[in-house]
């Protein structure tokens, strides 16, 4: 990493620990980002920038002192380490530190790096999607196209003698289309992205993304109001893993579990879901949006089985929470940037595929709802209660998918719903997003197979 050539990190670590402490690390980061936004049928914003910075952390008595700076000189970092050291009052002599293990990764393979692609080509991709979305139907009233790419180089050097460097290149592209007919407004949204370069558009051209978003908005215009009440629900694999992310994922992040803010606190070894349900968090899947070789603490990314055949097996740990539970970090220590301290976060979280044909799951439902796309949602991690929007849904009647419905919400309890699931499909579909927690956003993906929930409360029209 170029900015480390003039830095000697060992004196900085020693200064950070001069008053004592259990652990210290230095996090270096350099990011290069480009974004292009088209709205109101014209390019509204083009933003490109470079940011460099460093954060220094000391862990003591299971607490964290963290500070960051843009002054990357030896003198500037020494001053930052001095500041952090004052949080520790043990007045112990700083321990001897030496680098004993250095690991460097160039990240996942990127065929066409975005930073090697000219800006006019990126603008052209946005304009192509915008043109298709507007031209789909005269009822389209608004289109927004977002393109963003970024390359992050990071290094973590800690008091255990570990030195890790990693490089991540990511890309995000999304189209939002609003359709109107009379007083009815409907929005269609379709994103793609991951640890990827421009080659993502070879498989998923911008025109196709725009068409999917536009069709979703137009289809929902003619949909009738969703019926309200209790009914069977089939969650399609196309819906992505929003439910698993919210209904159980956050509750298995170790900090929330340790603080008693999770319905899954102190339940390792207990049954928390149907025998058919296995939940995995896996940062090692090539090129997914939440993937990496090393987390933001320098721990290698891992595949962690959280729930196995309904039994809670593990939480997602960063270094601090692992120290509290006398465990090893699961490689889930993540941060939005050097401005933030690392905390336990999901990566690529999913329910493992089962053995049932998805078509058999649909045909098993006499009357119910097929969810093809989930929208936003809220979950109370303390008790597991959730509410999710359905942005694309269809009635199932006598085992057949029939007319579209709009305005549906799913309301229930995460633990109860996971215990109730009685059919798990052999497919697996991924969704992507940016997960927010403690004012930090990090890229994630989530996935699920087709699932059947025998009964759940649907928010909708209850008039007779």
C-alpha positions as CSV (number, residue, x, y, z in Angstrom):
1,X,0.0,0.0,0.0
2,X,1.6,3.2,-1.2
3,X,0.8,5.4,1.8
4,X,2.6,3.0,4.2
5,X,6.0,3.5,2.5
6,X,6.9,6.4,4.8
7,X,5.3,5.1,8.0
8,X,6.8,3.0,10.7
9,X,3.8,1.6,12.5
10,X,5.5,-0.1,15.5
11,X,6.4,3.1,17.5
12,X,2.8,4.3,16.9
13,X,1.3,1.0,18.3
14,X,3.7,1.2,21.3
15,X,2.7,4.8,22.0
16,X,-1.0,3.8,21.8
17,X,-0.4,1.2,24.5
18,X,2.0,3.1,26.6
19,X,-0.5,3.5,29.5
20,X,-1.7,-0.1,29.1
21,X,-4.5,-1.9,27.2
22,X,-5.2,-5.3,25.9
23,X,-4.9,-4.6,22.2
24,X,-4.2,-1.9,19.7
25,X,-4.5,-1.6,15.9
26,X,-4.0,1.0,13.1
27,X,-6.3,1.1,10.2
28,X,-5.2,2.8,7.0
29,X,-7.6,3.4,4.1
30,X,-7.5,5.0,0.7
31,X,-10.7,5.1,-1.4
32,X,-11.3,6.2,-5.0
33,X,-15.0,6.7,-5.9
34,X,-17.1,7.7,-8.9
35,X,-20.9,8.2,-9.0
36,X,-23.2,9.3,-11.8
37,X,-26.9,10.1,-11.1
38,X,-29.5,10.7,-13.8
39,X,-32.8,12.2,-12.8
40,X,-35.5,14.3,-14.6
41,X,-34.2,12.9,-17.9
42,X,-30.8,14.5,-17.5
43,X,-27.4,13.8,-15.8
44,X,-27.8,15.6,-12.4
45,X,-24.6,14.7,-10.7
46,X,-21.2,13.4,-11.4
47,X,-19.0,13.0,-8.4
48,X,-15.5,11.7,-8.3
49,X,-13.1,11.8,-5.3
50,X,-10.2,10.3,-3.4
51,X,-10.1,10.1,0.4
52,X,-7.3,8.9,2.6
53,X,-7.2,8.5,6.4
54,X,-6.2,6.4,9.4
55,X,-7.9,5.3,12.6
56,X,-6.2,4.1,15.8
57,X,-7.9,1.9,18.3
58,X,-7.1,0.7,21.8
59,X,-9.1,-2.0,23.5
60,X,-9.0,-2.1,27.3
61,X,-11.3,-3.8,29.9
62,X,-13.6,-4.7,27.0
63,X,-14.0,-1.0,26.1
64,X,-12.8,0.8,23.0
65,X,-11.0,4.1,22.5
66,X,-10.9,5.2,18.8
67,X,-9.8,8.3,16.9
68,X,-9.1,9.1,13.3
69,X,-7.2,11.6,11.2
70,X,-6.2,12.7,7.7
71,X,-2.7,13.6,8.8
72,X,-0.8,10.5,7.6
73,X,2.7,11.7,8.6
74,X,4.6,9.8,11.3
75,X,4.3,12.8,13.6
76,X,0.5,13.1,13.0
77,X,-0.1,9.5,13.7
78,X,2.1,9.6,16.8
79,X,0.0,12.4,18.1
80,X,-3.2,10.5,17.4
81,X,-1.8,7.4,19.2
82,X,-0.9,9.7,22.2
83,X,-4.5,10.9,22.3
84,X,-6.0,7.4,22.3
85,X,-3.5,6.2,24.9
86,X,-5.0,8.7,27.4
87,X,-8.2,6.7,27.6
88,X,-6.3,4.0,29.4
89,X,-5.5,4.6,33.1
90,X,-3.6,1.4,33.9
91,X,-0.2,3.1,33.7
92,X,1.5,0.0,32.5
93,X,4.6,-0.2,30.5
94,X,3.9,-0.7,26.8
95,X,4.6,-4.3,25.6
96,X,7.1,-5.2,23.0
97,X,5.6,-5.3,19.5
98,X,7.0,-6.8,16.3
99,X,5.4,-7.8,13.0
100,X,5.5,-11.5,12.7
101,X,2.9,-12.2,10.1
102,X,2.2,-10.1,6.9
103,X,-0.7,-11.0,4.6
104,X,-1.4,-9.1,1.4
105,X,-4.4,-9.7,-0.9
106,X,-5.3,-8.1,-4.2
107,X,-9.0,-9.0,-3.7
108,X,-11.3,-11.0,-5.9
109,X,-10.6,-11.1,-9.6
110,X,-11.9,-8.1,-11.5
111,X,-12.0,-8.5,-15.3
112,X,-12.6,-4.8,-16.3
113,X,-11.6,-2.5,-13.4
114,X,-13.9,0.6,-13.2
115,X,-10.9,2.9,-12.5
116,X,-9.6,1.9,-15.9
117,X,-12.8,2.8,-17.6
118,X,-13.3,6.3,-18.9
119,X,-16.1,8.5,-17.4
120,X,-17.9,9.0,-20.7
121,X,-18.5,5.2,-20.9
122,X,-20.0,5.2,-17.4
123,X,-22.3,8.2,-18.3
124,X,-23.3,6.3,-21.5
125,X,-24.4,3.3,-19.4
126,X,-26.6,5.5,-17.3
127,X,-28.1,7.2,-20.3
128,X,-28.9,3.9,-22.0
129,X,-30.9,2.7,-19.0
130,X,-32.7,6.1,-18.6
131,X,-33.8,6.0,-22.3
132,X,-35.2,2.5,-22.0
133,X,-37.1,3.2,-18.8
134,X,-38.7,6.4,-20.1
135,X,-39.7,4.7,-23.4
136,X,-41.4,1.7,-21.9
137,X,-44.8,3.2,-21.3
138,X,-46.5,6.6,-21.3
139,X,-47.5,6.1,-17.7
140,X,-43.9,6.3,-16.5
141,X,-43.6,9.6,-14.7
142,X,-40.2,9.5,-13.1
143,X,-36.9,7.7,-13.6
144,X,-33.8,7.7,-11.5
145,X,-30.6,5.9,-12.6
146,X,-27.7,5.6,-10.2
147,X,-24.2,4.3,-11.1
148,X,-21.4,4.1,-8.5
149,X,-18.1,2.4,-8.2
150,X,-15.3,2.4,-5.7
151,X,-11.9,1.0,-5.0
152,X,-10.7,0.7,-1.4
153,X,-7.2,-0.2,-0.4
154,X,-6.8,-0.9,3.3
155,X,-4.2,-2.1,5.8
156,X,-4.5,-3.2,9.4
157,X,-1.5,-3.5,11.6
158,X,-2.0,-4.6,15.2
159,X,-0.2,-5.2,18.5
160,X,-0.4,-9.0,18.0
161,X,2.1,-8.6,15.2
162,X,-0.3,-9.0,12.3
163,X,0.0,-6.9,9.2
164,X,-2.8,-7.3,6.6
165,X,-3.4,-5.5,3.3
166,X,-6.5,-5.9,1.1
167,X,-8.0,-4.2,-2.0
168,X,-11.7,-4.2,-2.8
169,X,-13.4,-3.0,-6.0
170,X,-17.1,-2.6,-5.9
171,X,-19.9,-1.5,-8.3
172,X,-23.5,-0.6,-7.8
173,X,-26.1,0.2,-10.5
174,X,-29.8,0.8,-9.8
175,X,-32.9,2.0,-11.7
176,X,-36.0,3.3,-10.0
177,X,-39.2,4.0,-12.1
178,X,-42.4,5.6,-11.0
179,X,-45.6,4.9,-12.9
180,X,-48.9,6.7,-12.5
181,X,-52.5,6.0,-13.6
182,X,-55.1,8.3,-12.2
183,X,-54.4,8.7,-8.5
184,X,-52.4,5.4,-8.3
185,X,-48.6,5.7,-8.0
186,X,-46.3,2.7,-8.1
187,X,-42.6,2.3,-8.0
188,X,-40.4,-0.3,-9.5
189,X,-36.8,-0.7,-8.4
190,X,-34.0,-3.0,-9.5
191,X,-30.4,-2.9,-8.4
192,X,-27.3,-5.0,-9.3
193,X,-23.9,-4.9,-7.9
194,X,-21.1,-6.6,-6.0
195,X,-17.3,-7.0,-5.9
196,X,-17.2,-6.5,-9.6
197,X,-16.0,-4.5,-12.5
198,X,-17.7,-3.3,-15.7
199,X,-18.0,-7.0,-16.8
200,X,-21.2,-7.1,-14.7
201,X,-23.0,-5.4,-17.6
202,X,-22.1,-8.2,-20.0
203,X,-24.5,-10.5,-18.2
204,X,-26.9,-7.8,-17.0
205,X,-27.0,-4.9,-19.5
206,X,-28.3,-1.6,-18.2
207,X,-31.3,-1.8,-20.6
208,X,-32.4,-5.1,-18.9
209,X,-32.2,-3.5,-15.4
210,X,-34.3,-0.5,-16.6
211,X,-36.8,-2.8,-18.2
212,X,-37.2,-4.8,-15.0
213,X,-37.8,-1.7,-12.9
214,X,-40.2,-0.2,-15.4
215,X,-42.2,-3.4,-15.8
216,X,-42.5,-3.8,-12.0
217,X,-44.0,-0.3,-11.7
218,X,-46.4,-0.7,-14.6
219,X,-47.6,-4.2,-13.5
220,X,-48.4,-3.0,-10.0
221,X,-50.6,-0.2,-11.4
222,X,-53.2,-2.7,-12.5
223,X,-52.9,-4.7,-9.3
224,X,-55.8,-4.7,-6.9
225,X,-55.4,-4.0,-3.2
226,X,-54.0,-6.9,-1.2
227,X,-56.5,-8.8,0.9
228,X,-55.8,-8.4,4.6
229,X,-55.8,-11.1,7.3
230,X,-54.0,-14.4,7.9
231,X,-53.0,-16.6,5.0
232,X,-50.3,-18.8,3.6
233,X,-47.3,-17.0,2.0
234,X,-44.7,-18.2,-0.4
235,X,-41.5,-16.2,-0.4
236,X,-39.9,-16.5,-3.9
237,X,-36.2,-16.8,-4.1
238,X,-36.4,-13.7,-6.4
239,X,-37.5,-11.8,-3.3
240,X,-33.9,-11.9,-2.0
241,X,-33.1,-12.4,1.7
242,X,-34.6,-9.3,3.2
243,X,-36.5,-11.4,5.8
244,X,-33.5,-13.4,6.9
245,X,-31.4,-10.3,7.1
246,X,-33.9,-8.5,9.3
247,X,-35.8,-11.2,11.1
248,X,-32.7,-13.1,12.4
249,X,-29.5,-11.7,10.9
250,X,-29.2,-8.6,13.1
251,X,-30.2,-10.6,16.2
252,X,-27.2,-12.8,15.6
253,X,-24.6,-10.0,15.6
254,X,-22.7,-10.6,18.8
255,X,-22.8,-7.0,20.2
256,X,-26.6,-7.0,20.3
257,X,-26.7,-10.5,21.7
258,X,-24.3,-9.6,24.5
259,X,-26.2,-6.5,25.4
260,X,-29.5,-8.5,25.7
261,X,-30.9,-6.5,22.8
262,X,-31.6,-9.7,20.7
263,X,-34.3,-12.2,21.0
264,X,-31.5,-14.8,20.4
265,X,-29.4,-13.7,23.4
266,X,-28.1,-16.7,25.5
267,X,-29.7,-19.2,23.2
268,X,-26.7,-21.0,21.7
269,X,-27.6,-24.7,21.4
270,X,-31.3,-24.0,21.5
271,X,-33.9,-24.7,18.8
272,X,-34.8,-21.3,17.1
273,X,-36.1,-22.4,13.8
274,X,-37.6,-25.2,11.8
275,X,-35.5,-28.3,11.2
276,X,-35.5,-27.3,7.5
277,X,-33.7,-24.0,8.3
278,X,-29.9,-23.5,8.1
279,X,-28.6,-20.0,8.2
280,X,-25.1,-19.1,7.0
281,X,-23.1,-15.9,6.9
282,X,-20.3,-16.2,4.3
283,X,-17.8,-13.5,3.3
284,X,-15.9,-15.9,1.0
285,X,-18.4,-16.2,-1.8
286,X,-16.6,-14.8,-4.8
287,X,-17.7,-11.3,-5.9
288,X,-20.8,-10.9,-3.9
289,X,-21.6,-7.5,-2.5
290,X,-20.7,-8.4,1.1
291,X,-17.6,-10.4,0.2
292,X,-13.9,-9.8,1.2
293,X,-10.7,-11.7,1.9
294,X,-10.1,-9.8,5.2
295,X,-12.5,-7.9,7.4
296,X,-11.8,-4.3,8.6
297,X,-9.8,-5.6,11.5
298,X,-7.6,-7.8,9.4
299,X,-9.3,-11.1,10.2
300,X,-9.7,-13.4,7.3
301,X,-13.3,-13.6,6.0
302,X,-15.1,-16.8,6.9
303,X,-18.1,-19.0,6.3
304,X,-20.0,-19.2,9.6
305,X,-22.9,-21.5,10.2
306,X,-25.2,-19.5,12.5
307,X,-28.2,-21.9,12.6
308,X,-28.0,-25.5,11.6
309,X,-31.2,-27.5,11.1
310,X,-33.0,-25.1,13.4
311,X,-30.4,-25.1,16.2
312,X,-28.5,-21.9,17.0
313,X,-24.8,-22.6,16.7
314,X,-23.0,-19.2,16.6
315,X,-23.0,-15.5,16.6
316,X,-21.2,-13.1,14.3
317,X,-18.1,-11.7,16.1
318,X,-15.7,-8.9,15.7
319,X,-12.5,-8.8,17.8
320,X,-14.0,-6.9,20.8
321,X,-17.1,-9.1,21.2
322,X,-15.0,-12.2,20.7
323,X,-12.7,-11.1,23.5
324,X,-15.8,-10.7,25.7
325,X,-17.0,-14.2,25.0
326,X,-13.5,-15.7,24.9
327,X,-14.1,-16.7,21.3
328,X,-12.3,-16.2,18.0
329,X,-13.5,-13.5,15.7
330,X,-15.7,-14.9,12.9
331,X,-14.3,-12.2,10.5
332,X,-17.4,-9.9,10.8
333,X,-15.6,-6.8,12.1
334,X,-16.7,-4.1,9.6
335,X,-16.7,-0.3,9.3
336,X,-18.1,2.2,6.8
337,X,-14.7,4.0,6.6
338,X,-11.8,5.0,8.7
339,X,-14.1,7.5,10.4
340,X,-15.7,4.6,12.2
341,X,-14.7,1.9,14.6
342,X,-15.4,-1.7,13.6
343,X,-18.5,-3.5,14.9
344,X,-20.1,-6.9,14.1
345,X,-21.9,-6.8,10.8
346,X,-23.4,-9.3,8.3
347,X,-21.7,-10.0,5.0
348,X,-23.6,-12.4,2.7
349,X,-26.3,-13.9,4.8
350,X,-28.6,-16.6,3.6
351,X,-30.9,-19.5,4.3
352,X,-29.4,-22.6,2.7
353,X,-31.3,-24.2,-0.2
354,X,-33.5,-27.3,0.6
355,X,-34.6,-30.2,-1.6
356,X,-38.2,-29.2,-2.7
357,X,-39.0,-28.0,-6.3
358,X,-40.1,-24.4,-6.0
359,X,-43.1,-25.1,-8.3
360,X,-44.3,-27.8,-5.9
361,X,-44.2,-25.3,-3.1
362,X,-46.5,-22.9,-5.1
363,X,-48.9,-25.7,-6.1
364,X,-49.2,-26.8,-2.5
365,X,-51.0,-23.5,-1.6
366,X,-54.7,-23.4,-2.1
367,X,-55.2,-19.7,-1.3
368,X,-52.3,-17.4,-0.4
369,X,-49.8,-14.8,-1.5
370,X,-46.6,-15.2,-3.6
371,X,-44.0,-12.5,-2.7
372,X,-41.7,-11.9,-5.7
373,X,-40.0,-8.8,-4.4
374,X,-39.7,-7.5,-0.9
375,X,-39.4,-3.8,0.0
376,X,-38.2,-2.1,3.1
377,X,-38.9,-3.3,6.6
378,X,-38.5,-2.8,10.3
379,X,-37.6,-5.3,13.0
380,X,-37.4,-5.1,16.8
381,X,-34.3,-7.2,17.6
382,X,-35.3,-7.4,21.3
383,X,-38.5,-9.4,20.6
384,X,-38.1,-10.3,16.9
385,X,-41.3,-8.6,15.7
386,X,-41.1,-7.4,12.1
387,X,-43.1,-5.5,9.4
388,X,-42.0,-5.8,5.7
389,X,-43.4,-4.2,2.6
390,X,-44.2,-6.3,-0.5
391,X,-43.3,-4.4,-3.6
392,X,-44.3,-7.1,-6.0
393,X,-46.8,-9.8,-5.0
394,X,-49.4,-12.1,-6.6
395,X,-52.3,-14.2,-5.4
396,X,-52.1,-17.9,-5.3
397,X,-55.4,-19.6,-6.0
398,X,-55.8,-23.4,-6.2
399,X,-52.1,-23.8,-6.5
400,X,-51.7,-21.3,-9.4
401,X,-50.3,-17.9,-9.5
402,X,-53.0,-15.5,-10.6
403,X,-53.4,-11.7,-10.4
404,X,-51.0,-9.1,-9.0
405,X,-51.8,-7.3,-5.7
406,X,-50.4,-4.1,-4.2
407,X,-50.1,-2.5,-0.8
408,X,-49.3,-5.7,1.1
409,X,-47.2,-6.0,4.2
410,X,-46.0,-9.0,6.2
411,X,-46.3,-8.8,9.9
412,X,-45.0,-11.3,12.4
413,X,-42.3,-12.5,14.7
414,X,-39.0,-13.6,13.4
415,X,-38.5,-16.6,15.7
416,X,-42.1,-17.8,15.2
417,X,-42.0,-17.4,11.4
418,X,-38.7,-19.3,11.2
419,X,-40.1,-22.1,13.3
420,X,-43.3,-22.2,11.1
421,X,-41.6,-22.6,7.7
422,X,-42.5,-26.0,6.5
423,X,-41.2,-26.1,2.9
424,X,-37.8,-25.0,1.6
425,X,-37.0,-24.8,-2.1
426,X,-34.0,-26.2,-4.0
427,X,-33.3,-22.7,-5.5
428,X,-31.3,-19.8,-4.1
429,X,-31.7,-16.1,-5.0
430,X,-29.6,-13.2,-3.9
431,X,-30.5,-9.6,-3.2
432,X,-28.2,-6.7,-2.5
433,X,-28.3,-3.6,-0.2
434,X,-26.5,-1.3,2.1
435,X,-27.1,-2.2,5.7
436,X,-27.4,0.5,8.3
437,X,-26.4,0.1,12.0
438,X,-25.0,2.6,14.5
439,X,-24.9,5.3,11.8
440,X,-22.7,3.2,9.6
441,X,-23.6,1.7,6.2
442,X,-21.9,-1.3,4.8
443,X,-22.5,-3.3,1.5
444,X,-24.2,-6.6,2.0
445,X,-26.1,-9.3,0.1
446,X,-28.7,-11.7,1.4
447,X,-30.4,-14.8,-0.1
448,X,-33.0,-17.4,0.4
449,X,-34.6,-20.3,-1.4
450,X,-38.3,-20.4,-2.1
451,X,-40.0,-20.7,1.3
452,X,-43.5,-21.6,2.5
453,X,-45.0,-20.0,5.6
454,X,-48.3,-21.8,6.4
455,X,-49.8,-18.7,8.0
456,X,-48.8,-15.1,8.6
457,X,-50.6,-11.8,9.0
458,X,-51.0,-9.8,5.8
459,X,-51.6,-6.1,6.1
460,X,-54.0,-5.1,3.3
461,X,-57.7,-4.5,2.5
462,X,-60.0,-6.1,5.1
463,X,-63.3,-4.5,3.8
464,X,-65.9,-6.9,2.7
